């Protein structure tokens, strides 16, 4: 993966749907898996934001 692609994909201000669409665009995942990956990313981001007690 080149650095331009890597920088584009790792933008933190993009939505999970946008990130998944970019993965399709760059050929990393199939269009059929786009929604599944978007949901996975959304869940991972929410899990990461839960406060530790």
N, C-alpha and C positions, 0 to 999 in steps of 0.2 A: 504494500500500500504506500503510495507516495505521500509526502507531507501535506500537500494541498488537500488531498482527499481526507487525510486524517484530521486536519484542522477543521474542515467543513463538517465532518461527522461528529466531532466532539464538542461542538458549540453547546454550551449549557443552557442558553436561553431558548432553545428550540423545543417544540412540543414533541412528545413521543411519536405522534403520527407523522410529523415532519421528518424526524430522524429515521423512522421506518421507511418512509417514502424515499429518502435519500439512499438508504441501503438497497432498495429496489433499483433506483436510478443507476447506482454504481455497480450493480450486478452481484452484490453480496448475498441477497435473498431473492426469492421469487415473489412475484406480485401476489400469488395465492397466500403467502405467509405474512404479508404486510400487516394485516390487522392483528394477527396473533402476536407478532413482535411488538407492535404498538402497545397492546394490552400488557405484555410482559414488561416493557420499559416503564409504562405508567405505574405498574405495581412495584417495580424495583425502586423507582424514584420515591414513591410514597413510603415504602418500607425504610428507605434510607433517611427519611425526614422525621421518623418517630423519635421522640426524646428518650434518652436512656434514663432509667430510674434505679 
